[in-house]
Amino acid sequence: MDKDQGRHKEMVRGKLKGYSMRRTGGILITGFETFGEVKLNPSEMLAREFAQMPELRGLPLNTAVLPTVFEKACNRITALLDKYTPALLLSLGVAPGPSIRLERLALNWRETRQADNSGVTDGGSDLICGAPAAYWSALKGRSEILEALHAAGIPAAFSNSAGSYVCNAVMYSALHHTASCNMPTSCAFVHIPRLPQDVAALDPDRQAQQSSMPLELSRRAIEIILSLL
Ligand code: PCA
């Protein structure tokens, strides 16, 4: 076990007691800062838009933009969960592809040739040694959410893998933390497509391989998902 994983375990152990004493409830929405070739991250933009709303469905709403850095993002999400103990965590990230992706599975695995924003790459390793291989998210079995998105004319699909980069790491950390600490939080993760203006800034050969979705449509999708979660 490396130092960070040891620290994480310590933190989890230290937090096992005390949740019954805390005020619970509310919604936490997170996005990610830009990274690599993504110069505009729609997940960050949506998190900032939601930050203008003090509440949602009558529940307190908190938002955060996470660094696209493995260690910092995972530490931040567990700290935010501890701080707010939300009823619902909806994490957003951007991913290449034409549709909204409802992520139902987080893997205990990190593997990337693309460096995170602190320069970290990984040939493949457990996120947390000794922890379960995977966790289901709150989106598992929620086909009515998919149907509602399709009825609104929004391309969407379930996804069984959030990848092995920072989004999966944050999703896994949140699910592991809430499970280990018995927190009353539903954790969902949604990947949204890149923005048209971000793709249009790529060189022409690259543009031909990339799809995108206007922010308005991604926002509508997230509103629908939030209304049903
Ligand atoms: N997407 C990346 C990390 C940050 C983001 O918005 C991912 O899918 O892992």
Boltz pocket constraint, residues with backbone or C-beta under 6 A from the ligand:
constraints:
  - pocket:
      binder: B
      contacts: [[A, 32], [A, 33], [A, 35], [A, 41], [A, 43], [A, 68], [A, 92], [A, 93], [A, 94], [A, 95], [A, 162], [A, 163], [A, 165], [A, 166], [A, 167], [A, 168]]
      max_distance: 6.0
